[in-house]
Amino acid sequence: MNSRLLATRAAWRQATVLRFNPQQPTISHRKLSSNQPPNQSTAELLLLDHALTKVPEYGWTTTAMIQASKDLGYSSAIHTLAPPIKLISHFLDRSLDTTLEEVDDQLHELPSGHQQLRLICRTRLRQTLPVIDRWPEAAALLAQPQNLPVAIKQLSKMVSEFWYLAGDKATRVDWYAKRSGLAAAYLASEMYLCEDRSPDRRDTWEFLDRRLNDLVDMQNAGIKTQNFANQFTRNFYNILASRGFVNRDPPSS
């Protein structure tokens, strides 16, 4: 893995005790066997990681956090450390980290940035599959006005990482256009994935390809987006509304 990713993610991986896998929700109690209770940051990471295994059953809810705290032998009050929006943010961080690790050794085999973006987006979308039936709930929570800063921060971070890995070094105004366009393409594909029942999600991958082609057309046409946050908010609400996940207008910017 390149030095930049190693430097920025080493501390996160060192702190990781559990890996998210809803299909195999076994727990390592290695950290819990000591007579000393875990400190708050370790306890929170353990709780969030294990709570993700509860999402398929309980959703992005306090109940998932309480069930996880019981399994870990914590006081049920510990769930107050991590409200549902924090659980969603943790999932997004985990998924991005896993995606970057999985594609790092494959990107050099692809001849173009477009093909690299395609691989990165597909790999990231697959991270959502274990909780796909619950993802519309997460999207609706992220769409709430008080949670939009989290949504914007997470999407902005994700698409910036994607473009960086694909070799983009834009610093001019097209930086905003590229990131807003990719965020919209990715988000639309993720919402499509929530409803896709085609074999191996084939329809979603074709949908993603069309959206990425639209992104190339936008760049070729020289379309600029001046403000990532405002454009993202409009795209986010429009896509959610088109899929029936929200039924209200986006907040005014």
Phi and psi in degrees as a GROMACS rama.xvg file:
@    title "Ramachandran Plot"
@    xaxis  label "Phi"
@    yaxis  label "Psi"
@TYPE xy
-68.2159  161.159  ASN-2
-63.8552  -31.9788  SER-3
-63.5617  -47.2429  ARG-4
-68.2907  -37.9215  LEU-5
-59.9651  -43.7186  LEU-6
-68.2933  -39.6471  ALA-7
-81.2921  -20.1971  THR-8
-117.703  -0.00786787  ARG-9
-62.2517  -44.9898  ALA-10
-63.594  -38.5923  ALA-11
-63.3386  -44.6748  TRP-12
-68.1714  -34.4542  ARG-13
-64.9878  -32.2202  GLN-14
-78.9814  -14.9342  ALA-15
-74.7964  126.606  THR-16
-108.185  -39.0039  VAL-17
-112.913  152.333  LEU-18
-110.857  138.73  ARG-19
-73.9097  120.962  PHE-20
-155.407  89.5197  ASN-21
-58.2013  -24.9019  PRO-22
-77.8294  -13.765  GLN-23
-141.88  71.6601  GLN-24
-80.3365  46.356  PRO-25
-80.022  155.471  THR-26
-121.458  135.14  ILE-27
-90.598  121.963  SER-28
-99.4327  20.1668  HIS-29
-57.6238  -40.0865  ARG-30
-77.7194  -15.4662  LYS-31
-97.5605  -5.86856  LEU-32
-78.3148  -17.8593  SER-33
-71.7136  153.618  SER-34
-70.4857  -20.6459  ASN-35
-83.0316  129.93  GLN-36
-68.3924  151.719  PRO-37
-65.3155  147.725  PRO-38
-71.0213  171.419  ASN-39
-61.8615  -42.8045  GLN-40
-66.7991  -41.2688  SER-41
-66.8156  -42.8628  THR-42
-60.5146  -40.7933  ALA-43
-66.6711  -41.676  GLU-44
-62.8732  -44.4192  LEU-45
-59.518  -44.9396  LEU-46
-63.6463  -46.9177  LEU-47
-64.5085  -43.9404  LEU-48
-60.8431  -45.9336  ASP-49
-74.3753  -31.8914  HIS-50
-61.7147  -30.554  ALA-51
-61.8809  -29.5954  LEU-52
-72.7386  -14.5931  THR-53
-93.6691  -11.8922  LYS-54
-59.9097  -43.7207  VAL-55
-55.8018  -31.6115  PRO-56
-89.8528  -41.6807  GLU-57
-111.587  -6.25292  TYR-58
77.0557  -170.165  GLY-59
-87.8977  69.4508  TRP-60
-129.89  166.318  THR-61
-61.7192  -32.9294  THR-62
-59.5762  -41.4272  THR-63
-60.5151  -40.1556  ALA-64
-67.1984  -41.4062  MET-65
-66.1409  -43.304  ILE-66
-62.0083  -40.5285  GLN-67
-64.7301  -40.8424  ALA-68
-65.4718  -35.0647  SER-69
-64.8409  -45.0085  LYS-70
-59.7618  -35.4003  ASP-71
-86.0549  -4.74494  LEU-72
78.3677  20.0539  GLY-73
-88.9353  162.16  TYR-74
-62.8811  141.746  SER-75
-63.0023  -19.0648  SER-76
-70.6366  -15.2543  ALA-77
-66.079  -20.47  ILE-78
-62.6209  -18.7307  HIS-79
-67.1708  -15.4125  THR-80
-67.072  -25.5564  LEU-81
-139.252  92.5434  ALA-82
-67.5162  167.193  PRO-83
-52.8617  -37.9253  PRO-84
-64.6933  -30.4303  ILE-85
-71.2072  -33.6756  LYS-86
-64.5532  -41.9522  LEU-87
-63.8762  -44.8363  ILE-88
-62.0676  -38.2918  SER-89
-63.7435  -42.3516  HIS-90
-60.5146  -43.3111  PHE-91
-64.2184  -39.7515  LEU-92
-63.8038  -46.6063  ASP-93
-59.9202  -45.0271  ARG-94
-66.1594  -39.8599  SER-95
-64.9752  -45.0229  LEU-96
-59.1262  -45.5307  ASP-97
-64.5442  -41.1158  THR-98
-60.1198  -47.7691  THR-99
-62.6562  -37.1475  LEU-100
-68.257  -40.7926  GLU-101
-68.7045  -36.1043  GLU-102
-89.9521  -13.228  VAL-103
-56.5077  -41.4426  ASP-104
-84.7359  -3.7215  ASP-105
-104.961  -23.2906  GLN-106
-63.0098  -34.1705  LEU-107
-66.4445  -16.6835  HIS-108
-81.6672  -11.4593  GLU-109
-100.162  134.261  LEU-110
-80.0897  -17.1152  PRO-111
-133.254  155.405  SER-112
-62.4085  -34.1968  GLY-113
-61.9304  -45.1486  HIS-114
-67.2817  -34.2898  GLN-115
-66.0608  -43.5064  GLN-116
-60.3012  -39.9453  LEU-117
-59.8301  -46.5609  ARG-118
-63.6023  -44.7092  LEU-119
-62.4084  -46.9177  ILE-120
-63.8243  -43.2975  CYS-121
-61.0054  -44.3724  ARG-122
-63.2732  -42.3057  THR-123
-67.2323  -41.343  ARG-124
-60.53  -35.8886  LEU-125
-65.8387  -23.6664  ARG-126
-65.8171  -23.1022  GLN-127
-83.9381  -15.5669  THR-128
-56.9402  -39.7276  LEU-129
-61.3292  -22.705  PRO-130
-121.44  23.2271  VAL-131
-60.9993  -35.3042  ILE-132
-69.0395  -19.1259  ASP-133
-103.648  -4.62397  ARG-134
-67.0141  -35.1395  TRP-135
-56.2629  -32.9287  PRO-136
-64.7907  -41.835  GLU-137
-64.4031  -42.4151  ALA-138
-61.6479  -40.6517  ALA-139
-65.5236  -38.4361  ALA-140
-65.2058  -42.7195  LEU-141
-64.3203  -26.9896  LEU-142
-79.6648  -10.6718  ALA-143
-66.448  138.804  GLN-144
-51.1262  -40.3105  PRO-145
-69.5923  -17.9672  GLN-146
-102.91  -4.08099  ASN-147
-58.7562  -36.5306  LEU-148
-58.4626  -36.2736  PRO-149
-66.2018  -45.405  VAL-150
-60.8348  -45.4857  ALA-151
-64.5322  -43.8955  ILE-152
-61.6733  -45.0864  LYS-153
-66.7515  -45.2311  GLN-154
-67.6337  -38.9619  LEU-155
-63.2067  -44.0893  SER-156
-62.5881  -43.9446  LYS-157
-63.6029  -50.1815  MET-158
-70.7325  -29.356  VAL-159
-65.0079  -42.4385  SER-160
-63.2433  -41.559  GLU-161
-60.8472  -48.2321  PHE-162
-65.6533  -38.0126  TRP-163
-60.7952  -46.7735  TYR-164
-65.2818  -29.9496  LEU-165
-82.3316  4.4116  ALA-166
91.2091  9.47742  GLY-167
-79.0398  131.682  ASP-168
-124.512  30.4287  LYS-169
-60.8989  136.209  ALA-170
-128.103  -9.02461  THR-171
-86.804  -166.584  ARG-172
-63.1965  -23.8877  VAL-173
-67.6032  -12.5509  ASP-174
-53.8287  -44.6719  TRP-175
-69.5296  -42.1  TYR-176
-62.5055  -44.5197  ALA-177
-63.3808  -44.2454  LYS-178
-72.8415  -39.9343  ARG-179
-65.5603  -40.8027  SER-180
-64.7574  -42.8123  GLY-181
-69.1827  -38.0834  LEU-182
-59.9854  -43.8995  ALA-183
-64.8277  -42.6565  ALA-184
-63.5208  -43.9941  ALA-185
-66.252  -47.5459  TYR-186
-62.2337  -42.657  LEU-187
-60.394  -40.5659  ALA-188
-67.0484  -37.5849  SER-189
-66.1273  -40.977  GLU-190
-66.5479  -37.3656  MET-191
-63.0027  -40.5444  TYR-192
-60.1343  -32.8441  LEU-193
-61.9153  -24.842  CYS-194
-110.567  -3.75198  GLU-195
-78.9545  126.341  ASP-196
-121.153  17.771  ARG-197
-73.8067  157.436  SER-198
-56.7681  128.748  PRO-199
52.8821  27.7485  ASP-200
57.7672  33.9842  ARG-201
-56.4837  -41.3167  ARG-202
-62.9645  -34.3838  ASP-203
-66.6911  -42.314  THR-204
-65.7155  -35.227  TRP-205
-69.0089  -39.5402  GLU-206
-61.7253  -45.6953  PHE-207
-58.7018  -44.2497  LEU-208
-58.9478  -40.9279  ASP-209
-64.9764  -40.7411  ARG-210
-67.0631  -38.1628  ARG-211
-69.1837  -34.1606  LEU-212
-65.5008  -38.7414  ASN-213
-60.3471  -37.9522  ASP-214
-63.8607  -41.9037  LEU-215
-62.8372  -42.0037  VAL-216
-62.0821  -38.9494  ASP-217
-62.9223  -43.6564  MET-218
-65.0805  -41.5965  GLN-219
-64.8166  -30.5443  ASN-220
-81.0782  -8.29601  ALA-221
75.5941  25.6503  GLY-222
-71.5988  131.549  ILE-223
-113.745  148.135  LYS-224
-123.217  119.967  THR-225
-80.6555  -28.0393  GLN-226
-136.517  110.982  ASN-227
-61.0627  -46.5919  PHE-228
-62.7642  -46.2113  ALA-229
-66.022  -43.5012  ASN-230
-66.1776  -41.6603  GLN-231
-61.1173  -44.6158  PHE-232
-58.6897  -44.4902  THR-233
-63.0603  -46.8762  ARG-234
-61.2048  -43.6574  ASN-235
-58.4161  -50.7141  PHE-236
-68.0814  -40.0829  TYR-237
-61.7792  -42.4498  ASN-238
-68.8039  -44.036  ILE-239
-61.6515  -42.9374  LEU-240
-64.809  -38.4851  ALA-241
-65.0742  -24.6798  SER-242
-98.3038  1.9172  ARG-243
79.6345  15.2329  GLY-244
-85.6685  -23.1308  PHE-245
-136.839  158.158  VAL-246
-133.688  26.7372  ASN-247
-127.562  160.336  ARG-248
-72.8126  152.238  ASP-249
-64.5323  149.43  PRO-250
-64.9388  147.835  PRO-251
-68.3607  142.166  SER-252
